[in-house]
Amino acid sequence: MTPIPGAVFHRVLDRELPLARRSHGAWIETSNGKRYLDASGGAVVVNVGHGREEIARAVYEQMKALSYVHPTMFASSAVEDLAGALAKHTPGGLDRFYFMSSGSEAVETAIKLARQIQIARGNPDRQVLIARWKSYHGLTMGALAAAGRTSFRLPFYPMLRDAVHIPPPYCLRCSYGLAFPACRLRCALALDETLQNIGPAAVSAFIAETVGGASIAVCPPPEGYWPLVREICDRHGVLLIMDEVMCGMGRTGKWFAAEHYETLPDILVLGKGLSGGTLALSAVATTTDLMETVRANGGNFVHGGTFSHNGIACAAGLAAVKILEREQLVDRAARLGRWIGQRLNESLADSPHVGDIRGLGMMWGVEFVSDRGTLAPFPRSAKVTEKLWQKLFEQGVLLYKSIGMAGADGDGLIISPPFVITEEEINRVADSLRTVLRCVLGA
């Protein structure tokens, strides 16, 4: 294998990457002049569009005024202003925000916050975290222990203090062989069963993506799932953490995906689109009551980071929130998201290798199967997702890969463009995906 030139330790080591030079709107251009339609928003990150001058100006002005202060020594207006702006949109009661850099860091923060809340409540034995299979919460060790994506976990499994996992709300491949609504939400009742088996007094929190994302090719839960989960958590004194690193900040056509399900978590995790996909920024939202519980009973929150509560990143986040508000981009995500769903169904629904098309707002997934009648997946060794993605990449269309939703097998692609994408650009994505599907799979 020819060594990749340069001094960078890249995330991919099996090929040389094209050099991106500039980006604007929904497009990325490389050094050789080729343009790519970013129909995945990178890793489901870019929501307000590439190349936003408002965000660049906000960052520049913040850097001129105040570059870095340590968050245990000073507060800063940029951090306070972003928290206030988010509090106007978060579901009722979530009014306190703790800012970090990455989604993984925010998940770790949420897990540690839940533990400290339980200690402050006088429940030091509540140590166990329950999570879901086919979930993704990040790749740092605590987040990886919560995640349910086998391929990421396996190399490091001996190092994990693992969470207890239950099946996801994945109706297409129900773990119990049932069908909604006759199933009576067996996947949610699994939480109650697991709590009873462990002993509720040992469990700190339940963490799950509000809408399943990268590990399950976008999977909105069935009606009633989240209210039932909320009721189970309340009955057993377990804190509810909803991970919206991917599906928050307008991605599903509402500011926060929890709004679709009329469910209020104790802790909400944000990231990715929080800064419009510009600077590294994530957040944990909780209530004043829970924050005060920690403060009154333990003093400070035993957690932090050199770049937590970073004013420059928060300035980018505040600018992104203002763009979402001013241009009504969350409403646009809902409206054009319906067009994405319609065009995907028109282009792909008759394919014998499309097992499901599902989504919400600007977050859609297509699952590919070898046999539509039985939903038998392709073997992972066939690398169907990778082949489809590569052909699309060659055509100048970027989607996001999702694999492993059917045990170790399973193939899918995620469509999650910037909210500024046009109907014509959406048409190009759907048409290109249909063409590539025929090219790679023959139908």
TORBARO-995973 format. One line per field, with one value per residue (C-alpha): residue number from 1; z negated, x, y. Coordinates in pm, 1 decimal. Example, Ala and Ser with C-alpha at 12.3 -4.5 7.8 and 13.67 -1.06 7.14 Angstrom:
voke	c(1,2) $
zz	c(-780.0,-714.0) $
xx	c(1230.0,1367.0) $
yy	c(-450.0,-106.0) $
END
This chain:
voke	c(1,2,3,4,5,6,7,8,9,10,11,12,13,14,15,16,17,18,19,20,21,22,23,24,25,26,27,28,29,30,31,32,33,34,35,36,37,38,39,40,41,42,43,44,45,46,47,48,49,50,51,52,53,54,55,56,57,58,59,60,61,62,63,64,65,66,67,68,69,70,71,72,73,74,75,76,77,78,79,80,81,82,83,84,85,86,87,88,89,90,91,92,93,94,95,96,97,98,99,100,101,102,103,104,105,106,107,108,109,110,111,112,113,114,115,116,117,118,119,120,121,122,123,124,125,126,127,128,129,130,131,132,133,134,135,136,137,138,139,140,141,142,143,144,145,146,147,148,149,150,151,152,153,154,155,156,157,158,159,160,161,162,163,164,165,166,167,168,169,170,171,172,173,174,175,176,177,178,179,180,181,182,183,184,185,186,187,188,189,190,191,192,193,194,195,196,197,198,199,200,201,202,203,204,205,206,207,208,209,210,211,212,213,214,215,216,217,218,219,220,221,222,223,224,225,226,227,228,229,230,231,232,233,234,235,236,237,238,239,240,241,242,243,244,245,246,247,248,249,250,251,252,253,254,255,256,257,258,259,260,261,262,263,264,265,266,267,268,269,270,271,272,273,274,275,276,277,278,279,280,281,282,283,284,285,286,287,288,289,290,291,292,293,294,295,296,297,298,299,300,301,302,303,304,305,306,307,308,309,310,311,312,313,314,315,316,317,318,319,320,321,322,323,324,325,326,327,328,329,330,331,332,333,334,335,336,337,338,339,340,341,342,343,344,345,346,347,348,349,350,351,352,353,354,355,356,357,358,359,360,361,362,363,364,365,366,367,368,369,370,371,372,373,374,375,376,377,378,379,380,381,382,383,384,385,386,387,388,389,390,391,392,393,394,395,396,397,398,399,400,401,402,403,404,405,406,407,408,409,410,411,412,413,414,415,416,417,418,419,420,421,422,423,424,425,426,427,428,429,430,431,432,433,434,435,436,437,438,439,440,441,442,443) $
zz	c(0.0,98.0,-206.6,-230.6,-180.0,-443.9,-821.5,-930.3,-1105.5,-917.3,-1038.4,-724.6,-640.4,-330.9,-80.3,-8.5,-69.5,170.6,35.5,-44.6,36.2,-24.6,-107.9,-72.8,-120.8,-59.1,146.5,85.7,345.6,360.1,476.6,822.5,870.4,820.1,633.1,393.3,284.4,-92.5,-139.3,-473.4,-637.5,-699.6,-990.4,-1025.6,-1152.5,-913.7,-963.6,-877.8,-568.4,-490.2,-474.8,-704.2,-733.7,-1040.4,-1235.0,-1116.2,-1220.4,-1561.6,-1625.4,-1510.4,-1733.5,-2032.3,-1977.7,-1964.2,-2280.9,-2494.8,-2376.2,-2664.6,-3029.6,-3249.6,-3336.4,-3708.6,-3721.5,-3507.8,-3347.1,-2999.8,-2815.2,-2510.2,-2725.1,-2921.2,-2603.1,-2428.3,-2733.0,-2743.5,-2370.7,-2398.4,-2703.5,-2486.2,-2272.6,-2494.2,-2624.8,-2945.6,-3248.9,-3072.9,-3155.1,-3259.5,-3013.8,-3055.6,-2746.8,-2624.0,-2289.6,-2143.8,-2156.0,-2328.0,-2597.9,-2646.0,-2683.3,-2942.2,-3118.6,-3122.2,-3263.7,-3538.6,-3613.0,-3655.5,-3896.1,-4102.5,-4114.2,-4253.0,-4513.9,-4608.6,-4648.7,-4897.3,-4654.3,-4634.4,-4532.1,-4204.2,-3975.4,-3679.3,-3343.9,-3106.8,-2733.3,-2404.0,-2142.8,-1796.9,-1954.6,-1910.2,-2188.8,-2100.8,-2112.9,-2443.0,-2696.5,-2895.8,-2585.8,-2412.4,-2708.6,-2665.3,-2287.6,-2125.6,-1801.4,-1814.9,-1561.1,-1758.9,-2096.4,-2027.9,-2005.7,-2342.1,-2522.0,-2788.6,-2885.3,-2929.5,-3245.3,-3043.5,-3056.2,-3055.6,-2712.1,-2601.3,-2246.1,-2049.4,-1918.5,-1572.9,-1434.8,-1105.5,-1291.5,-1623.9,-1872.8,-1997.8,-1657.7,-1724.1,-1525.7,-1635.4,-1788.3,-1892.8,-2057.0,-2327.4,-2304.8,-2423.2,-2355.6,-2612.0,-2860.3,-2833.4,-3033.6,-3316.8,-3304.9,-3309.3,-3598.9,-3801.8,-3721.8,-3818.5,-4110.3,-4050.8,-4352.5,-4164.2,-3847.5,-3796.5,-3451.1,-3115.8,-2810.1,-2453.3,-2129.9,-2092.6,-1727.8,-1645.2,-1422.9,-1287.1,-1400.8,-1277.0,-961.6,-1127.7,-1316.6,-1476.5,-1762.8,-1743.5,-1894.4,-2270.7,-2319.5,-2491.0,-2721.8,-2844.3,-2899.2,-3094.7,-3315.1,-3382.7,-3477.7,-3711.2,-3878.9,-3956.1,-4041.2,-3734.7,-3551.2,-3179.6,-2946.5,-2587.5,-2344.1,-2073.3,-1957.8,-1609.6,-1607.5,-1797.2,-1687.7,-1429.0,-1249.5,-1284.6,-1195.1,-1555.0,-1766.8,-1968.4,-1873.8,-2220.3,-2120.6,-1869.8,-2155.9,-2424.2,-2662.4,-2892.2,-2988.1,-3304.9,-3095.8,-2724.8,-2527.6,-2232.5,-1985.9,-1610.7,-1474.2,-1796.2,-1636.6,-1285.6,-1224.3,-1261.7,-1591.6,-1830.7,-2067.9,-2262.7,-2563.1,-2838.0,-2938.2,-3270.8,-3509.8,-3774.2,-4035.4,-3948.8,-3928.7,-4269.2,-4409.3,-4317.6,-4444.7,-4775.6,-4856.6,-4705.5,-4621.9,-4271.5,-3980.5,-3978.8,-3608.6,-3354.4,-3071.7,-2958.3,-2678.6,-2852.0,-2855.5,-2576.0,-2479.2,-2119.0,-2047.9,-2225.3,-2009.6,-1705.8,-1869.6,-1941.9,-1583.2,-1458.2,-1684.4,-1552.6,-1193.6,-1271.3,-1423.4,-1166.6,-858.9,-1016.5,-919.5,-1162.8,-985.3,-654.7,-776.7,-849.6,-514.5,-288.1,-497.9,-374.3,-19.1,-88.8,-208.9,93.7,345.1,180.6,193.6,555.6,659.7,442.1,302.6,590.3,559.8,443.9,240.2,40.5,-284.6,-442.3,-394.6,-720.7,-869.7,-1023.7,-914.6,-754.8,-886.5,-663.2,-629.2,-363.3,-462.1,-191.1,-192.9,22.5,15.6,-40.4,-117.8,-408.6,-491.1,-480.1,-498.5,-277.4,-451.5,-598.7,-391.8,-74.5,-192.0,-9.0,-197.3,-115.8,255.2,280.2,92.8,315.1,636.5,501.3,399.1,752.6,877.7,637.3,382.6,14.0,-211.9,-552.9,-607.1,-852.4,-902.3,-1143.4,-1213.2,-1145.7,-1395.2,-1260.8,-909.0,-768.2,-525.3,-511.0,-404.0,-577.9,-401.7,-631.2,-431.1,-547.6,-596.7,-312.8,-49.5,239.8,388.3,705.3,503.8,317.1,652.9,755.0,439.6,493.8,863.4,799.7,530.2,765.7,1043.2,811.1,661.1,1008.4,1091.5,775.1,705.6,1047.0,936.2) $
xx	c(0.0,137.5,188.8,-43.4,168.2,198.7,236.2,-126.2,-249.6,-582.3,-896.8,-890.7,-565.7,-662.3,-688.2,-576.4,-842.7,-922.6,-827.9,-1135.3,-1076.5,-1400.0,-1765.7,-2085.7,-2452.0,-2489.0,-2169.2,-1803.5,-1531.4,-1194.1,-856.0,-905.6,-1230.6,-1473.4,-1792.5,-1977.7,-2338.5,-2318.5,-2643.7,-2527.1,-2419.7,-2087.2,-2162.2,-2516.5,-2358.4,-2411.1,-2759.7,-2749.1,-2532.9,-2164.0,-1975.4,-2191.1,-2025.4,-2236.3,-2073.3,-1723.9,-1782.0,-1917.7,-1612.7,-1376.6,-1539.1,-1533.2,-1166.2,-1082.1,-1276.0,-1203.4,-1010.2,-973.0,-1065.4,-1076.2,-1436.0,-1355.7,-1217.6,-1451.7,-1793.1,-1826.6,-2108.0,-2088.7,-2152.3,-2432.0,-2595.9,-2595.1,-2747.3,-3020.2,-3090.3,-3118.9,-3344.9,-3604.2,-3637.4,-3566.4,-3863.6,-4006.9,-3781.7,-3452.7,-3294.9,-2934.8,-2654.9,-2307.6,-2090.9,-1823.6,-1647.6,-1765.8,-2076.1,-1877.6,-1769.6,-2127.7,-2247.6,-1976.6,-2087.2,-2449.6,-2362.6,-2150.2,-2414.5,-2679.9,-2453.5,-2386.8,-2756.0,-2828.3,-2552.5,-2685.7,-3032.2,-2890.8,-2875.9,-2504.0,-2582.5,-2736.0,-2439.0,-2572.8,-2639.9,-2893.0,-2863.6,-2981.2,-2825.8,-2783.8,-2718.6,-2430.7,-2317.8,-1953.6,-1612.8,-1461.2,-1463.3,-1772.6,-1970.6,-1852.5,-1969.1,-2315.0,-2314.7,-2456.1,-2258.6,-2068.5,-1796.7,-1686.1,-1706.2,-1540.7,-1172.3,-1198.9,-1449.8,-1203.7,-1144.7,-1509.5,-1715.0,-2012.0,-2368.5,-2661.7,-2825.2,-3183.9,-3328.2,-3401.1,-3744.1,-3672.6,-4002.9,-3862.4,-3650.3,-3831.5,-3618.7,-3933.0,-4078.8,-4383.9,-4563.2,-4674.9,-4923.0,-5017.8,-4673.5,-4788.3,-4442.9,-4255.9,-3924.4,-4015.6,-4144.7,-3801.4,-3670.9,-3912.1,-3822.7,-3449.9,-3486.0,-3668.5,-3408.7,-3115.8,-3294.8,-3409.9,-3214.5,-2891.5,-2971.3,-2870.0,-3005.3,-3133.9,-2969.4,-3097.8,-3103.8,-3440.9,-3435.7,-3200.1,-2923.3,-2587.3,-2600.1,-2951.5,-2989.2,-3233.9,-3516.4,-3791.4,-3956.5,-4322.1,-4598.1,-4613.4,-4259.0,-4111.4,-4405.7,-4397.1,-4020.3,-4066.4,-4331.5,-4109.2,-3812.8,-4025.9,-4175.2,-3831.3,-3648.3,-3424.1,-3303.3,-3380.1,-3102.7,-3208.2,-2916.6,-2987.2,-2630.0,-2743.3,-3118.8,-3132.2,-3097.9,-3376.3,-3267.4,-3606.1,-3815.9,-3854.6,-3590.9,-3552.8,-3669.0,-3820.9,-4092.6,-4230.8,-4295.8,-4408.8,-4151.8,-3927.7,-3594.4,-3403.5,-3090.5,-3066.9,-2743.0,-2661.7,-2375.5,-2304.4,-2538.3,-2517.3,-2251.5,-2388.6,-2114.2,-1834.0,-1646.3,-1631.0,-1923.8,-2161.3,-2387.0,-2578.9,-2910.1,-3078.7,-3315.0,-3239.4,-3388.3,-3148.6,-2852.0,-2944.1,-2969.2,-2603.8,-2499.2,-2684.4,-2564.2,-2219.2,-2094.5,-1949.2,-2009.0,-1700.9,-1629.1,-1484.3,-1243.6,-988.1,-1218.1,-1552.0,-1770.0,-1553.3,-1657.2,-1536.5,-1723.8,-2032.0,-2017.6,-2040.7,-2330.7,-2519.8,-2475.5,-2607.3,-2913.3,-2985.0,-2965.4,-3206.4,-3446.5,-3416.7,-3443.4,-3698.4,-3478.5,-3636.5,-3969.7,-3786.2,-3633.1,-3982.6,-4121.4,-3836.8,-3790.8,-4129.3,-4006.1,-3699.5,-3923.7,-4151.8,-3867.1,-3690.1,-4009.2,-4074.5,-3722.2,-3652.3,-3967.4,-4002.8,-3647.2,-3622.6,-3317.9,-3476.3,-3608.2,-3719.9,-3727.8,-3775.4,-3712.8,-3822.5,-3750.5,-3405.7,-3296.9,-3374.7,-3239.8,-3261.5,-3195.6,-3079.8,-3154.8,-3067.5,-3428.3,-3713.9,-3962.0,-3765.8,-3562.8,-3252.1,-2950.3,-2646.7,-2347.2,-2122.2,-1835.8,-2010.2,-1964.7,-2277.7,-2295.8,-1935.0,-1984.8,-2299.1,-2131.8,-1822.8,-2026.9,-2225.0,-1902.2,-1769.5,-2089.1,-2037.9,-2307.5,-2223.1,-2433.9,-2353.9,-2286.5,-2478.5,-2396.6,-2466.1,-2835.4,-2912.7,-2685.8,-2333.5,-2476.8,-2700.3,-2651.3,-2793.0,-2731.3,-2839.9,-2963.7,-2927.2,-2845.9,-2805.1,-3145.9,-3070.8,-3074.1,-3316.4,-3582.8,-3374.0,-3073.5,-3291.2,-3408.4,-3046.7,-2980.3,-3280.9,-3205.2,-2836.7,-2917.8,-3154.4,-2891.4,-2620.0,-2849.3,-2909.3,-2540.3,-2421.6,-2709.1,-2869.5,-3217.5) $
yy	c(0.0,340.3,563.9,865.0,1179.5,1451.4,1456.8,1418.3,1103.3,1086.4,910.2,695.2,519.6,320.4,603.9,959.0,1222.1,1507.1,1848.5,2059.4,2425.0,2616.2,2561.3,2759.6,2678.3,2307.0,2269.4,2183.2,2247.5,2072.7,2198.0,2045.7,2239.1,1949.3,2036.9,1806.9,1845.2,1797.4,1607.6,1467.4,1792.3,1621.4,1387.6,1529.3,1850.4,2143.9,2285.7,2657.9,2601.8,2631.3,2960.7,3173.0,3513.7,3601.9,3321.4,3416.2,3779.0,3676.5,3459.4,3734.0,3996.5,3761.8,3680.2,4050.9,4125.7,3817.7,3516.6,3269.5,3268.3,2959.7,2867.5,2826.7,3182.4,3394.4,3399.8,3548.9,3723.3,3494.2,3186.6,3354.2,3485.4,3147.0,2978.4,3241.2,3204.5,2825.9,2848.3,3026.8,2714.6,2412.3,2211.9,2357.2,2355.6,2280.9,2614.7,2544.6,2467.1,2324.3,2370.7,2131.0,2073.4,1741.7,1527.1,1253.5,1498.4,1613.4,1253.8,1190.0,1509.2,1395.0,1052.2,1207.3,1470.3,1202.0,1014.8,1327.5,1412.9,1067.4,1105.6,1448.7,1297.3,1049.1,755.2,665.6,305.7,424.1,355.5,154.6,317.0,162.0,231.0,77.8,-146.5,10.0,348.3,589.1,821.4,885.7,719.8,831.2,549.6,644.1,730.1,412.3,204.5,358.1,316.2,5.6,-15.1,-343.2,-263.2,43.1,-129.5,-462.3,-352.9,-177.2,-396.8,-521.1,-157.2,-56.5,-25.8,-129.3,-4.7,-246.4,-247.6,-307.1,-337.9,-19.7,86.5,-54.9,-176.7,-303.9,-560.3,-588.9,-779.9,-953.1,-1043.4,-825.7,-555.2,-210.8,-129.9,-484.3,-510.1,-267.4,-107.6,-413.8,-234.0,33.4,-223.8,-387.5,-91.7,-166.3,-536.9,-463.7,-221.9,-481.4,-746.1,-523.0,-363.6,-3.8,121.5,41.8,239.2,600.9,685.0,567.1,725.1,702.3,897.6,1068.8,960.7,674.4,801.5,690.0,325.8,253.1,468.4,710.8,543.2,754.4,562.9,455.6,666.9,637.8,509.3,813.2,893.5,532.3,548.4,871.4,711.4,407.0,626.6,836.5,529.6,389.5,712.3,684.2,994.5,1022.1,1142.2,1214.2,1236.9,1495.4,1551.8,1449.9,1508.5,1838.4,2202.6,2187.7,1871.2,1695.8,2000.4,2112.8,2281.9,1963.5,1615.6,1560.7,1808.4,1556.7,1314.7,1560.8,1418.3,1619.8,1460.7,1537.1,1592.3,1679.4,1640.2,1868.6,1904.5,1898.8,2170.0,2372.0,2593.8,2553.2,2299.0,2554.3,2536.5,2242.1,2297.4,2076.1,2120.7,1948.2,2102.0,2036.4,2211.7,2470.1,2236.6,1954.8,2190.5,2330.9,1977.8,1923.6,2265.6,2239.2,1889.7,1863.9,2210.7,2205.5,1971.0,1746.2,1769.0,2009.1,2068.5,2321.3,2433.4,2397.1,2710.1,2850.9,3201.2,3182.2,2860.1,2997.0,3310.6,3082.9,2899.2,3219.8,3336.6,3001.3,3025.1,3374.5,3248.2,2964.7,3216.6,3496.2,3274.3,3038.9,2747.3,2502.6,2548.4,2513.0,2186.0,2054.1,2167.3,2056.9,1745.8,1628.4,1685.4,1469.9,1187.9,1221.0,1220.8,927.2,724.2,819.8,723.5,420.8,261.6,12.3,-118.5,-481.7,-380.7,-97.1,-238.5,86.3,463.3,650.6,988.8,1313.6,1669.1,1691.8,1352.2,1053.1,703.1,433.6,72.0,-168.1,-541.7,-841.0,-960.8,-720.2,-995.8,-1138.7,-824.0,-1041.7,-810.8,-822.1,-977.8,-713.3,-855.5,-731.6,-370.2,-255.0,75.0,156.9,77.1,289.1,574.2,566.1,578.5,872.6,1043.7,1003.3,1170.4,1460.1,1370.5,1320.8,1098.8,946.6,577.6,359.7,-7.3,-291.6,-237.0,-605.4,-775.3,-743.7,-697.8,-426.8,-140.1,209.7,566.5,885.8,1199.5,1501.4,1815.6,2174.8,2334.0,2579.2,2303.8,2365.0,2138.0,2106.8,1991.6,1741.1,1607.3,1557.1,1354.3,1126.5,1077.0,1008.4,755.2,573.7,566.3,438.8,175.9,34.7,49.5,-128.2,-368.6,-395.2,-282.3) $
END
